[in-house]
Amino acid sequence: MITEVVFTALFILVIAGTTRKSAIVGFAGIPIGLMLALIHMVTIPIDNTSVNPARSFSTVLFGPSWGWEQLWVFIVFPIIGGLIGAGIWRFVTTVEEG
């Protein structure tokens, strides 16, 4: 649960930081993709990570039936992590940077 929250929050911070108005146009895909790759390399051994509820749902939909019991974890905690990441971003930036 902690893994999902922390890494989703970090992912949101990277997305917000690379897509802000003052960021270099066309550059966002590189750090976002690298961060997503890093998240999966670090967290798949921990909890078969998601950081994306849609990815979790599709995996459960076509996977084994026991996945339905754990699906709530991969929906609730990435949403909490996303809200935390967005909250941190709003706290550390100004309106102009947004």
C-alpha positions as CSV (number, residue, x, y, z in Angstrom):
1,M,0.0,0.0,0.0
2,I,2.8,2.4,0.9
3,T,4.6,1.5,-2.3
4,E,1.6,2.4,-4.4
5,V,1.1,5.7,-2.6
6,V,4.7,6.8,-2.6
7,F,5.5,5.9,-6.2
8,T,2.3,7.2,-7.7
9,A,2.9,10.5,-5.9
10,L,6.4,10.7,-7.3
11,F,5.1,9.9,-10.8
12,I,2.5,12.7,-10.5
13,L,5.3,15.1,-9.4
14,V,7.4,14.2,-12.5
15,I,4.4,14.6,-14.8
16,A,3.4,18.0,-13.3
17,G,7.0,19.2,-13.4
18,T,7.7,18.2,-17.0
19,T,4.4,19.5,-18.4
20,R,4.3,22.9,-16.7
21,K,4.1,26.0,-18.8
22,S,7.8,26.9,-18.4
23,A,9.0,23.4,-19.3
24,I,10.7,22.7,-22.6
25,V,8.1,21.9,-25.3
26,G,8.2,18.3,-26.5
27,F,10.5,17.1,-23.7
28,A,8.0,15.7,-21.2
29,G,7.8,12.2,-22.7
30,I,11.4,11.4,-21.9
31,P,11.4,12.0,-18.1
32,I,7.8,10.6,-17.8
33,G,8.7,7.4,-19.6
34,L,12.0,7.0,-17.7
35,M,10.2,7.5,-14.4
36,L,7.5,5.0,-15.3
37,A,10.2,2.5,-16.3
38,L,12.1,3.1,-13.0
39,I,8.9,2.8,-11.0
40,H,8.2,-0.6,-12.5
41,M,11.7,-1.9,-12.1
42,V,11.8,-0.9,-8.5
43,T,8.3,-1.8,-7.4
44,I,7.2,-4.9,-9.4
45,P,9.3,-7.1,-7.2
46,I,7.7,-5.5,-4.1
47,D,4.0,-5.6,-5.0
48,N,3.5,-6.2,-8.8
49,T,2.9,-2.5,-9.0
50,S,0.3,-0.6,-10.8
51,V,0.4,3.2,-10.4
52,N,-2.5,3.2,-12.9
53,P,-5.9,1.8,-11.8
54,A,-6.9,1.1,-15.5
55,R,-3.8,-1.1,-15.9
56,S,-4.7,-3.0,-12.8
57,F,-8.3,-3.5,-13.9
58,S,-7.4,-4.8,-17.3
59,T,-4.9,-7.3,-15.8
60,V,-7.5,-8.6,-13.4
61,L,-10.1,-8.8,-16.1
62,F,-8.0,-11.2,-18.2
63,G,-6.1,-12.8,-15.4
64,P,-6.7,-15.3,-12.7
65,S,-9.8,-15.0,-10.5
66,W,-7.8,-14.3,-7.3
67,G,-6.9,-10.9,-8.6
68,W,-10.3,-9.5,-7.9
69,E,-9.7,-9.8,-4.2
70,Q,-6.6,-7.5,-4.5
71,L,-7.9,-5.1,-7.1
72,W,-9.2,-2.5,-4.6
73,V,-5.6,-2.0,-3.3
74,F,-4.5,-1.1,-6.8
75,I,-7.4,1.3,-7.3
76,V,-7.6,3.1,-4.0
77,F,-3.9,3.6,-3.2
78,P,-2.8,5.0,-6.5
79,I,-5.6,7.5,-6.3
80,I,-4.5,8.5,-2.8
81,G,-0.9,8.8,-4.1
82,G,-2.1,10.9,-7.0
83,L,-3.9,13.3,-4.7
84,I,-0.9,13.5,-2.5
85,G,1.4,14.2,-5.4
86,A,-0.9,16.9,-6.8
87,G,-1.2,18.4,-3.3
88,I,2.6,18.6,-3.0
89,W,2.8,20.1,-6.4
90,R,0.3,22.8,-5.5
91,F,2.1,23.5,-2.3
92,V,5.6,23.9,-3.8
93,T,4.7,25.9,-6.9
94,T,3.1,29.2,-7.6
95,V,0.1,29.9,-9.8
96,E,2.4,31.3,-12.6
97,E,4.5,28.1,-12.7
98,G,1.4,25.8,-12.7
